[in-house]
Amino acid sequence: MRSLRQIIAVTAVNISGLPQRLWSSLVIVVGMACVVGVLLSMLSFSVGLARAIESAADPGRAIVVRNGARDEFGQAIKREAAIAILNAPGMRLDADRQPIASTENVNLVPVTRRDGQLPVRMILRGVGPKAFALRPEFRLVSGRMFRTGTHELIAGTAAQAQFEKLAIGDKVIMPDGEWEIVGSFETRGDLIEGQLLGDIETVLASRRFNGYGSVIVRLESPDQFADFAGALKANPSLDVDVQRQTDFYKQSAGQFTTFYTTVAYLLGCIIGVGALFGTVNIMHSAVAARTREIATLRALGYGAAPVAISVLAEALLLALAGALIGAAVAWLLFNGNRNSYGGFVVFDLAVTPRLFLIGMGWALGIALLGGALPAIRAARLPVATALRAT
Amino acid sequence: MKWLPLLWTALRRKPTRTVLTLLSITVAFLLVGIMSGLNASFARLIEESRADRIVVTARYGVWFPIAYVDQIERLGGVENIVPAAFMDASYQEPTNRLFIRMTDTRVQTVRPEFNIEPGLLAELERIQDGLIVSQSLADRLRVAVGDRVPLETEQPYQDGSRNWAFNVLAVVPDSERFAQGFSIGNFRYLNEGRADGRRNDIHEIALLIDNPERAGAMAGAIEQLFANSPTPVIATPERTLIENNIRGVLDIQFFTYAVSAASLFMILFLTANVMAQSVRERIPEFAVMKTVGFSDRIVGVLVLLETGVLCLLGAALGLLLADAFPALASALLPGRPVPIMTPGVIGFAIGSAVLLAILSGAPAAWRVKRLSVADALAGR
């Protein structure tokens, strides 16, 4: 109890002296702001990208792709295989006793990204008639739905914002001619919203494909996955991989983001080491400037620990202030900025609460490491000599 | 340099502080070096791309017919042309990945940067399941000439598996253009062994044209040629393709400059503070120097030089570290561009260091220059 009171008293004295060391204190604040700002800005890229991909997943949905495939391109799931898949147990049925499932495939379509007039290829997804019952997050916001058997598409609002010439009435060139955009839709900002959707059979015909890239099904309940997957694995005529949609998208997100996350932490570490040396430097001078004050406290009977803790507390407080500024700057500059990974995924950069906590942790960690040596030095000051210090 | 001993004494006055400051500056310039080195690395990639080379890929999917090679050749103006298909493979461990370019002998004329002896390519032509591996890739995979390596791929083989066995024909020197290594196989092996129903399909055609100024027009003509076929293509001059790929994901220039600026801003504050404090402690010394005849300007310049020595030394150490960084970067992130040290990068770092020294040393130098001897000696 007594030592706690001492800690509070010494820390209060210490903090009240901060304005006298305003400029040197600012060094730590600015340093941490830079570290956290850089780290969070860079992470906002991979976090936003991963969020767009992973939020398209639902644990109640399962996806079937060709064995070993990591994407939904191609035509490896033939029609007979699709029929076998749709006869498996574990799927939720609709009012007509039909499984809520969609046979799909994805294709690349050349478009121009508004930002920098960059030619990219975006995704056109062919979907089955039950694709919208399968995805309750889907909402048509203007225009109308495409009609089966016609060259019609609907475009996600994120795609329309990111790429040119995707407004209702615009035409997209496919191998078999022009396809008209007749409506636009939202899917709560996930990656589907950055794509074009059309009728699967018409899309396959356009590509002269005779199979699907994936079959996505709604499970009766998330725990029915094992039944569904087991039935497909037991069928020797099927050479497929079955995954929960959440796992599938988590893996895809990893493919896209691992590199950027690694780079962010690598650079965050380097600039953090710079800030670490800065913190040691400044706290060292702070202890030197307080030599007489510390010695007086020690002479009055205050323990070494409260003195050391007060030094650490100062470093932590300054670091926290800097981290808040850095996080705020990263949030203001980047949060919500629309970006796209080539044409594949349209996403918003995201400075999330979790990132905010990572930034705080990073700064406090550096402050703790950087404050430790000066704190020990403060605790060990020889009282008698220090009292005579000028 | 008769001031050197003075500078030396000043810096040694508080060695801990000097060393810590130097370390911060070093780290900041390590980051500056990595960032502008990365920028330079991308710039070189664009610069070294050839204006007379056109790359053709499928417009809507990834595969298109190899017959397009002959059709493009008939357009005229084509010097050399080569098809390629890529196999994404792994050896023993799923993480031990390699990307094999399955092609033929013409690759040497169209892509001379691989720098492979014609005799070796002729041997690959004879030995279908041969594989040419570059040194760094061979080291990474731990394979040697004569090894038979079973590779796990996404490509179904005719025996029903996805395993393709290759014979390592040769380990060749790495190419500057492919710092992470490369491997080349025989397209016929893929074409005759594949069981995915895509016989005679390829991923890419690369061609050299006789007149680089016609690259844009030629690319347009190639696209036009197949516009009404079931598999239209995208034809792009290589330089445009590389520029677009780099711009497609991240604005590299903005990113690298922003990170450099943040780290410089961080140490600008630190250095200015350290100098101000150091000068404050030495006020009486400066007063004495002025009394014995040092001019106002000289003492100011001395303080600036002191800052300059710190910043330039830190910059030099930082760049040395940055030069060693690519080894770490390629270990952590294989297959990605690594920072390179060019005169431009070094110039940028030195320029930043000088600017940093002037900005952070100026307030302290100004204070010393304006110092009134009488006040200072009186301790006011």
Chai-1 contact restraints between the chains, C-beta under 6 A:
chainA,res_idxA,chainB,res_idxB,connection_type,confidence,min_distance_angstrom,max_distance_angstrom,comment,restraint_id
A,W23,B,N273,contact,1.0,0.0,6.0,A-B,restraint_1
A,S24,B,N273,contact,1.0,0.0,6.0,A-B,restraint_2
A,V27,B,F269,contact,1.0,0.0,6.0,A-B,restraint_3
A,V27,B,L270,contact,1.0,0.0,6.0,A-B,restraint_4
A,V27,B,N273,contact,1.0,0.0,6.0,A-B,restraint_5
A,V30,B,F269,contact,1.0,0.0,6.0,A-B,restraint_6
A,G31,B,M266,contact,1.0,0.0,6.0,A-B,restraint_7
A,C34,B,A262,contact,1.0,0.0,6.0,A-B,restraint_8
A,C34,B,F265,contact,1.0,0.0,6.0,A-B,restraint_9
A,C34,B,M266,contact,1.0,0.0,6.0,A-B,restraint_10
A,V38,B,V259,contact,1.0,0.0,6.0,A-B,restraint_11
A,V38,B,A262,contact,1.0,0.0,6.0,A-B,restraint_12
A,G68,B,E154,contact,1.0,0.0,6.0,A-B,restraint_13
A,N107,B,Y60,contact,1.0,0.0,6.0,A-B,restraint_14
A,L108,B,Y60,contact,1.0,0.0,6.0,A-B,restraint_15
A,L118,B,N244,contact,1.0,0.0,6.0,A-B,restraint_16
A,L118,B,R247,contact,1.0,0.0,6.0,A-B,restraint_17
A,V120,B,G248,contact,1.0,0.0,6.0,A-B,restraint_18
A,P175,B,Y60,contact,1.0,0.0,6.0,A-B,restraint_19
A,P175,B,P230,contact,1.0,0.0,6.0,A-B,restraint_20
A,R208,B,P230,contact,1.0,0.0,6.0,A-B,restraint_21
A,I270,B,L31,contact,1.0,0.0,6.0,A-B,restraint_22
A,I271,B,L31,contact,1.0,0.0,6.0,A-B,restraint_23
A,I271,B,S263,contact,1.0,0.0,6.0,A-B,restraint_24
A,V273,B,V27,contact,1.0,0.0,6.0,A-B,restraint_25
A,G274,B,S24,contact,1.0,0.0,6.0,A-B,restraint_26
A,G274,B,V27,contact,1.0,0.0,6.0,A-B,restraint_27
A,G274,B,A28,contact,1.0,0.0,6.0,A-B,restraint_28
A,F277,B,L20,contact,1.0,0.0,6.0,A-B,restraint_29
A,F277,B,L23,contact,1.0,0.0,6.0,A-B,restraint_30
A,F277,B,S24,contact,1.0,0.0,6.0,A-B,restraint_31
A,G278,B,S24,contact,1.0,0.0,6.0,A-B,restraint_32
A,G278,B,L270,contact,1.0,0.0,6.0,A-B,restraint_33
A,V280,B,L20,contact,1.0,0.0,6.0,A-B,restraint_34
A,N281,B,L20,contact,1.0,0.0,6.0,A-B,restraint_35
A,Y341,B,V249,contact,1.0,0.0,6.0,A-B,restraint_36
A,G342,B,G248,contact,1.0,0.0,6.0,A-B,restraint_37
